Amino acid sequence: MNSLQVVSLTLLLAAAASAQGLKLGKCPQPAVQANFDAARYLGKWYGIQKLPTTFQKGQCSTAVYTLKSPGVIGVLNSELRDDGTISSTEGTATVKDPAEPAKLEVSFSKDSPPGPYWVLSTDYQGHTLVYSCREVGLFHRELAWIMSREPTLPEATVQELRSILSSVGVHVDKLVPTNQDETYCAPMSQ
């Protein structure tokens, strides 16, 4: 392969990766929440902002975490779809290493491998910042969620959490807001 072909192939791979939300290189290794306490994390969280995903297309998203057994957390993710239906997915999150309890693996089906679920920041009562990254060949795909115990979160807190993501190289300009309008989301509470 000559140098022009190498450059062309590199540009083609970079364009394909960009179109699929992939970034060149290995996953970053951000610091996670110190002294993470899963028991305090349990309960309901509302989606505030997220990096777009192929599996979460709706609005009014919530995540409910329950303790199934020591080290195993039940996960129930729900959202309101554009057609007015509610979509819910159940899974489990497990602590991989007790020395790093904020680094969990979440699994939603037997057909797909578990994915990382890292709690980068939480105050347990107001906000949480979750990060996930999976390597795909020479690239990596990142996911991130800013969530709150209430359907809204103060803008200063959102900016603080976006700053954490930005510091590890996440393109925070790609984060999209989740509609949590009380009237629009009313079907979620029926």
Secondary structure, DSSP 8 states (H G I E B T S, - for coil): --HHHHHHHHHHHHHHHHHTTEEES--------TT--HHHH-EEEEEEEE---SS---EEEEEEEEEEETTEEEEEEEEE-TTS-EEEEEEEEEES-TTSTTEEEEE--TTS--EEEEEEEE-SSSEEEEEEEEEETTEEEEEEEEEESSS---HHHHHHHHHHHHHTT--GGG-EE----TTTTGGGG-
